[in-house]
Amino acid sequence: MMKEIILATHGRLSEEFKRTVELIVGATTNIRCFCMTKEKSEDSAKEELEKLIQDSNEDRLIVLTDLFGGSAANICAELLMRGHHFRLLAGLNLPMLLTILTMDNDEISTNNLIEESLKAGSEGVLNVNNILLKGSD
Amino acid sequence: MMKEIILATHGRLSEEFKRTVELIVGATTNIRCFCMTKEKSEDSAKEELEKLIQDSNEDRLIVLTDLFGGSAANICAELLMRGHHFRLLAGLNLPMLLTILTMDNDEISTNNLIEESLKAGSEGVLNVNNILLKGSD
């Protein structure tokens, strides 16, 4: 079974990440989005995000948030502390999300997949000037 | 003088990053966006991005791209190899962009600002489950 993915961010960044990544890998069926927009109260945000998570199989649910300490990440952390057991990452970028989508298969465990995803996310943060300089040595 | 920022990504991710970060820090005046959409030919994309860069003061220009090896990052790398001298980062995420916007001032050099931004970007990629586990030790 494919892992389940929830993108949970400020604004509509989550929806645009979904649209943009689908330009690269094609349509997906396992990504849902939560948008922390200005119009949403904290209570309605909590309710909506909790419902998205409850409707998942948490054993294979990975929630990707934009910012540790941000609204969506805080709501998710609270749910984990109340006994939920999905995986929660912060610092969402395209390498992180692309890695999850392209490496996911029936054999890879959720833990291994998030390790690969975290690695791709942090190693994908690059100073390209330095890479070009090294290449021209 | 404030640094100049260009967000250059697949799809409309750059525009949504701008909108979303402005929900957090308020309106900005130093961010421009380039969107590599399906409709754009490679030639027109190159032309558009080169124009954005030529209209900048490259000494204080930082271009943030979504993915090393992706279209926007490749076009920018080509411009650097042809003698342009802006700063080019990959792996755009919210901690990276927020750090640039909140640490920028007249005293900080462009090089120091991108070092801080790269650090925030890679260190912002986090396994939140592990942080919560450590917190409960």
Interface residues (C-beta under 8 A of the other chain):
Chain A: T9 H10 G11 R12 L13 E15 E16 F17 R19 T20 L23 I24 T37 K38 T65 D66 L67 F68 G70 A73 C76 A77 L80 M81 R87 L88 L89 A90 G91 L92 N93 L94 P95 M96 L98 I114 L118 G121 S122 E123 G124 V125 L126 N127 V128 N129 I131 L132
Chain B: T9 H10 G11 R12 L13 E15 E16 F17 R19 T20 L23 I24 T37 K38 T65 D66 L67 F68 G70 A73 C76 A77 L80 M81 R87 L88 L89 A90 G91 L92 N93 L94 P95 M96 L98 I114 L118 G121 S122 E123 G124 V125 L126 N127 V128 N129 I131 L132
